[in-house]
Amino acid sequence: MDEEYDVIVLGTGLKECILSGLLSVDGLKVLHMDRNDYYGGESTSLNLIQLWKRFRGSDKPPAHLGASRDYNVDMIPKYIMANGELVRVLIHTDVTKYLYFKAVDGSFVYNKGKVHKVPATDMEALKSPLMGIFEKRRARKFFIYVQDYNESEPKTHEGMDLTKVTTRQLIAKYGLDDNTVDFIGHALALHRDDRYLDEPALDTVKRMKLYAESLLRFAGGSPYIYPLYGLGELPQAFARLSAVYGGTYMLNKPECKVEFDGDGKACGVTSEGETAKCKKVVCDPSYLPDKVKKVGKVARAIAIMSHPIPSTNDSHSVQVILPQKQLGRKSDMYLFCCSYSHNVAPKGKFIAFVSTEAETDNPETELKPGIDLLGPVDEIFFETYDRYEPVNEPGQDNCFISTSYDATTHFESTVVDVLNLYTSITGKVLDLNVDLSAASAAEE
């Protein structure tokens, strides 16, 4: 291999595939390699036989679960915010033409032992059983403030500079109680812990607005969309995009050893005795283990069921957020459920995930509050995986490493990492001012 590439990307996880697509569209010469013989890396989707092999060590799943090929079980399940950054990236790159999305039925929150629909507008706040009558009035005023807030129109700020006022101070002005704050912060603004309360309120207000705008987008019961046939479709769609722009793909390449020059800069990748030269390497943490540190651990359960999650209005696809305070934990827990309506399971079957940032070494006990909400399950699998983030200085070694996927069941944190890496690699900020109507969700 004599030619030199601008970038070699290692691993076909979602983040790496988005980046190779973006960089190819930018005109860079990209070589994309993976040691696996399938797309998706950590974020792949498995059929039933693959799932059985991975968790049960046999390739004979019970016949009553249906055909293996009817299953597409995401290993890192996440929903996509309808107006969020990932949709903007999909439209910016025109990847939407390779994918079919469908709106997600429901968005719920766990509060005082019960599951409730997440109110996202002033009207929904008035109907919600989450709050008493006086609290509803206060919450409605707060929602109206957020809905009307416009960064460039000071008259909508009510004399508060949200770049300085903390979320705690803003919420205090409306006198909201802790329960209300809990679902606003965790189920609407999608914060993963309570640090946001002492940070500037602007971020939380923007996140709430994004949620409400996304909810209106498809007039469904949630702000989320999800691809038919599961998330495994996403890396493949970006791989197609990269190929259209001249990117080269090689799967099933063992080893993939990054080579460094005398200055400690990445200069190529060797696999099977051949070295491809490059200026920069982009990869997931598994390819450069000595340049990352462990920062946490995700505990997860995957359940196959024959019914929707109880108390979610029979939703065939749903996210339920369990705020950490409701469970006496340091981090939130997430339920994710999808079904045959998104073509990820045979008719009548539902796939549910319970995930959280692990705080103990016993996932089965730790995930119990979430598992208890599922009702009877046909099969359940448990696993934990370590989360890593890079500790290297990309300016010094030309290695751009993504962080591991967190426990959240939506894509907001994933895309932030991708956009930061893009800027770090190219020195440019990706322009995501796109026409959002270019992405549509499939109707029933």
N, C-alpha and C positions, 0 to 999 in steps of 0.2 A: 504494500500500500504506500505509494509515493506521495499521493496528494495530501495537502494539509487542509484540515477543516478549521473553520473559525471556532466552532464549539463541538465538543463531543458530550452527548448527554447519556448518562448511565442510569438505567432503570426506567421502566415505562409506567411508573405510578402516575396518578392524575397530575400532580404538580409538575413532574418532569415532562409529561406529554403536552401540557398547556404551554410550558416554556419553549419546547422545541417547535411547537406550532407558531408561537409569537415571534421567535427568533428567525424562523424560516420565512415568515411573511415579511420580516424586516430585511430580507435579502442576505442573511448570513448563511454560510455553508455549514449544514448541520449533519452530524452522524449520530444516530441514536442506537444504543446497544443495550441488551438486557441479558442477564445470565439465565433467566427463565425462558421457557418456550411458550409463554403466554403474555398477553398485555396486562398491565394494571399493577404489577408489583404488589405492594401491601394493599392497594385499594382495588384489587381484582374482584370479580364476581364468580362464584362457584356454582356448578350444577350439583345435583344431589349426590352423585357418586363421588365427585371431588370433595364435597363437604364431608361425606362419610369417611373418606380416606384420611382427611386431615384431622378429624376429631375422634374417629372410632377405630382407625387403623385397618378398616376392611373396605372392600369395594362392593359390598352387598347390602345396600339400604333396604329396609322392609318394603315389600310390595305395596302395602296399604297407603304409602305416602305419595304414590303416583309416579309418573315418568320422570326420570332424572333430568332430561333435557328441558322440562317445563320449569325448572328452578333456576333462578339467577340470584344467588344470595351474596349480597355485597359484604366484603370483609371490613370495609370502613363505611358504614351506612350514613349518608348525609343527604338532607334535602337542600334544595336551591331556593333562595329568597327570590321571588319573582322579579323584583326591581333591583336586586343586589348586584354586587360587582361581578360575580361569575357570569350572570346573564349578559352583562355589558361586554365581558371578554368574549363570550360566545358569539355575540352579534358583531363585535369589532372584527373578529376573525372569520365571520361567515360560517362558523362550524354548525350553526343552527340548521343548515340544510341537510346535515347528516343525521339529525337527531329528532325524535318525536317526544314531546313533553306532555305530561298531563298534570293538571292541578292536584294538589294533595287535599284530601277532604277536611281534615281537622287539625286544630292547634289547641292544645289543652295544657292546663297547669294543675299541679297537685297542691292542695291547700287543706290543712286540718284533716288529713286522712281521706279526702275525697278528690275526685278528678272533675275539674270544671273547664268549660270553654274559656279561652283567653279573650277578654274584652279588649278591643283595640281602638274603638272610637268612643266619642262622648255618648252616642246612642246605645252602644253595647254596654257601656259602663252602667247605664241606668237600669239595664235588664239583668245584669249579672248577679247570681246568688252569692258571689264571692264577698259582697259587701252589704252592710246594713244601709238603711235609707239615708242617713246623714252622711255617711262615708261616700255613698254614691254621688251625692251633690258635690262634695269636695273633689272627688275623682273626676267628675265630669268637667269641672272648671279647669282642672289641671290638663285634661285631654284637649280641651278647647284651646288653651294656651299653646300647647305643643302643636296642634293642627295649624294654628294661625301664625306660629313663629316663622319669621323669615329673616335669615342672617343679614340680608342687605337692606332690611326696612326696620330701622331702630324703633319706630312706633309700635312694632309688634313685640318688643323686648320687655315692655313694662318696667323700664328703668334698670334692668339687670344685665350685666355683662356676663354672658354664659361662658366666656373663656376664663373668667375669674371666679364666678360664683360656683361653689361645689354642688353636686347633685343633692347632697344632704340639705344644703341651705335652700335650694330651690323647692325641694319637696316640703321642707318645714313651712315655707310660705303658704302652702296649700293645706297644711295640717293633716297630711295623710297618715294613716296608721301603718304599723310594721307589716301587716299582712298585705296591704295594698302595695306598699313599696316593694315587697318581695316579688309579686308577680310582674309589676312594672319593670323592675330591674332585670329579672331573670327570664321571664317568658316573653316580654315585648322587646326590651333593649338587648336581650340575649347576653348579658354579662355572665361570666362563669363563676364569679365569687363576688364578695361585697366591697372590694377595693374601690369600685367605681364611685361609691358614695362620697369619698373624699377627693375625687378628681373633678376637673371642670365639667359643668353640667352639659355643655354643648354636645359632647359626644353622645350622651344618653338621649338627648332630645333628637339628635339626627338619627339615632338608631330606632327610636320610637316612630319617627316620621317614615323611615324606610319600611318598617313593619306595616304601618297603616296604608302606605301607598301600594305596597306589594299585595296587601289584602284586597284592595279595590281592583287590582289589575285583572284578575280573572273572576271577580265576584263570587269566589268560592268560600269555603269555610276556613281557609288558611291562607297565609301569605306565600306558601311554598309550592314549587313545582318539582317534578321528578321525572327522569327519562323512562319511557317504556323499555322494558327488558333490563332495567337496573343501571347502576353507575358504570358497570364494565363497558357500556357503550361510549362513555366520555373519552377515556384514553384512546380508544380506537378512532374516534372521530377526529381528535387532534392529530393522531398519527397520519390519518388520511390527508389532513390539511397540510402537514409538514411535507408529505410525499408530493402533493400537488406543487409545492414551492421548491421542490428539488432536494428535500431532506432524504437521507438514506437510513433505512431501518435494518437492524440485524438482531434477531431474537436468538435465544439458545447459545449465547457466546459465553463459554465458561471463564471463570477467573476475572476478566476485565480489570487488569492491574493498571492503576494510574502511574505513569512515568513522570519523573521530575528531573529538571536540568540542574546544573551546578548551583544555581541561585535559589533552588527550592521551589521553582515555579513549575506547575503542571505543563507538560509539553506533548503528551500523547497517552494512548491507552493500548496495552498489549493484551491480546487474547489469542490463544492457540498459536503462539510463536510469531504472530504478526503484530506490528505496531502501527497504529494510525496516529499521525501527528496532528496536534491541534494547538490553538492559542489559549483556550479556556475549557475547563471541565465543569459540567453541571451534574449533580447526582443526588440520590437520597442517602441518608446517613450510613446505610449498610455497605456502601462502596468505599468509604473512607473512614473506617471505625476509629482511627487514631486522631481524627480531627473533629470529633464530636464528644459531647458529654451526656450522660443520662440525666434527664431532668424530671422524670416521673414515670408513672406506669398506668395504663388503662386496664380496667377490669370490664369484662363484657360477657353477656349471656346471649345466645342466639336460640330462639324457640320457634318450632314449627307448630302451628295451631290450626284448629278447624273452625275458628270463630274470630270476630274482631275483638279488640280490647274492650272489656265491659266499661260502661259509663262514657263511651266516646260517640254516642249517637249512631252506633253501627258503622262508624267510618271504616272504609276499606284501606285508607292510608291516613296515618295520623302521627303527630309528634306530641308527646307529653313531657313537660319539663317538671322535674321535682326539685324545687329550690333547696339549697343545702340547709337553710335554717329550719325548714319543715322536717328535716330528717336528723337534725343535730349533727350535721357533717360540715366539713370545710369546703366541699365542692359539690356542685349540682349533679343530679343523676338525670339521665335522658332515656325515654322510651321512644322507639321508632317502630312503626308497623306499616308494612305494605303487603300486597296480596296479588291475587290473579288479576285484579283490575289494572295493575301496572305491568302485567305479564312477567312477574317474578316468581310465580308459584302456580301449580295446577288449580283448576277451578275448585273453589271451596276451601282453599288453603291460604293461611296467613303466615307471614314471617315477622316475628317481633324481635327487637334487640333491646337489651337494657345495658347502658354503658355509663361509666363514671371514672373519674380520676381515682385510682386505687389508693386507699389510705391504710389498708391492711394487706396481709398475704393470703386472705381467704375470700376469694371472689364470690363464692356461693352464699356466704353469710352477708357479705357487704352489699350484694345486689338484691337481697331479699325484699326490701321495701318496693322495689320496682317489679320484681318477679311476682310478688303477691297481687299486683294489679292486673296481671295478664289473664287470670282465670286458668282453667285446665290446659295443659300443653301436651301435644303428641310426643315431642322430643325436645330436649334442651341440651345445649352445649355450653361449656364455660371456657374462657381463656383470658390470659392477661398478656399484654405486650409492653415492652419498655418504650418510653418516649425519649428521643434524642434531639439535641440541637447543636448547631455547629459552634466551635470555639476558635476556628481559624480566622485569619485576616485575609479575605479574598484578594485585596489589593496586593498582597505579598506573595500568595501562592497560586493565584488564578483558579482557585477551586470554589465553586458556588454550590453550597450544600443546603438542601431543604430541611425543614424541621419535620419531625414525625407528626402524624395526624393525632389530634386530641380527641377527647371523649364526646365533643359536641356532635349533635345530629343535624347540623346545618353547616353550610360551606363558608360562612363569613370569615372565620379565622384562617382557613386554608388559602383563600384568595389573597388575603393581606400578605401572606408569606410569598406567594407567587409574584405579586406586583412589586414587592420589595426586592426580590431576587432579580426580576426583570430590570429594574432601575440600576441595581448593583452591577449587572452584567453589561448593560448598554449605555449607562449614564443618562438615560432618558426616562421621562415619566410617561407611562402609557396613557394616551388620550382616550378616555372612556366616555366622552360625550357622544352617545350614539342614540339612534332612534329606537327606543325600547319596543315600539310596536312591531319591529321586525321579528321578534320572537313571539310565536303564538303557541298556545297549549292545545293539544288535541281535544276535541269534544268527545262526548260519550259516543 
